[in-house]
């Protein structure tokens, strides 16, 4: 059951955005958000998430976790990731998911706002390892639509699954299309 928060949806609409809401919401999921080419993706995604009445959780590089920004990011569900360490963030999240009833975490598979030919695979490995779905979400600047548009269950074939998921996103959706590699 989705508990919509009208204020956040109205705020998005006030700025000309159309929220896309799924028919059902998964209690546990990885939310694959793409294309990610702008810092504006964060406030838009946060408003959308809050409009659904969900507790936001998202991965963000540790460089953003400096005072006083760290207080804000912790408050709104940010989980710092040290991209230089080889510790397994994926394993930590899978372990944490085992003890949670409701847990949805947003991940940008590009891992950066810069152009990147290959996607990081952590979002798929989390979903597959925890036995949960991947909710496909987009922020489409061309149509001014954002939200979850498909629920995908990993098949076990990472390469084929990621190719399928990538096929659902296009550069012309991005705020900066030249920064998104199809």
ChimeraX attribute file (.defattr): number of C-alpha atoms within 10 A of each C-alpha:
attribute: neighborCount
match mode: 1-to-1
recipient: residues
	/A:1	9
	/A:2	14
	/A:3	10
	/A:4	16
	/A:5	16
	/A:6	12
	/A:7	12
	/A:8	20
	/A:9	19
	/A:10	16
	/A:11	15
	/A:12	20
	/A:13	14
	/A:14	10
	/A:15	9
	/A:16	12
	/A:17	20
	/A:18	18
	/A:19	23
	/A:20	15
	/A:21	18
	/A:22	16
	/A:23	11
	/A:24	10
	/A:25	16
	/A:26	17
	/A:27	14
	/A:28	21
	/A:29	25
	/A:30	28
	/A:31	26
	/A:32	21
	/A:33	22
	/A:34	25
	/A:35	30
	/A:36	28
	/A:37	22
	/A:38	14
	/A:39	10
	/A:40	11
	/A:41	21
	/A:42	13
	/A:43	10
	/A:44	18
	/A:45	20
	/A:46	18
	/A:47	20
	/A:48	28
	/A:49	22
	/A:50	19
	/A:51	22
	/A:52	22
	/A:53	15
	/A:54	19
	/A:55	14
	/A:56	20
	/A:57	22
	/A:58	20
	/A:59	16
	/A:60	21
	/A:61	15
	/A:62	15
	/A:63	12
	/A:64	14
	/A:65	18
	/A:66	11
	/A:67	8
	/A:68	9
	/A:69	12
	/A:70	17
	/A:71	12
	/A:72	13
	/A:73	18
	/A:74	14
	/A:75	11
	/A:76	15
	/A:77	17
	/A:78	22
	/A:79	17
	/A:80	18
	/A:81	17
	/A:82	12
	/A:83	13
	/A:84	8
	/A:85	8
	/A:86	7
	/A:87	11
	/A:88	10
	/A:89	18
	/A:90	18
	/A:91	15
	/A:92	11
	/A:93	15
	/A:94	18
	/A:95	14
	/A:96	12
	/A:97	21
	/A:98	12
	/A:99	9
	/A:100	11
	/A:101	9
	/A:102	12
	/A:103	18
	/A:104	24
	/A:105	23
	/A:106	24
	/A:107	22
	/A:108	22
	/A:109	22
	/A:110	22
	/A:111	19
	/A:112	16
	/A:113	16
	/A:114	15
	/A:115	17
	/A:116	15
	/A:117	11
	/A:118	11
	/A:119	16
	/A:120	16
	/A:121	15
	/A:122	18
	/A:123	22
	/A:124	27
	/A:125	18
	/A:126	24
	/A:127	24
	/A:128	20
	/A:129	16
	/A:130	20
	/A:131	16
	/A:132	21
	/A:133	21
	/A:134	26
	/A:135	26
	/A:136	21
	/A:137	26
	/A:138	26
	/A:139	28
	/A:140	22
	/A:141	17
	/A:142	12
	/A:143	12
	/A:144	15
	/A:145	17
	/A:146	22
	/A:147	22
	/A:148	21
	/A:149	15
	/A:150	16
	/A:151	19
	/A:152	18
	/A:153	15
	/A:154	19
	/A:155	9
	/A:156	12
	/A:157	10
	/A:158	14
	/A:159	10
	/A:160	12
	/A:161	16
	/A:162	17
	/A:163	11
	/A:164	12
	/A:165	15
	/A:166	17
	/A:167	10
	/A:168	13
	/A:169	21
	/A:170	16
	/A:171	19
	/A:172	16
	/A:173	21
	/A:174	22
	/A:175	20
	/A:176	17
	/A:177	18
	/A:178	12
	/A:179	19
	/A:180	23
	/A:181	17
	/A:182	15
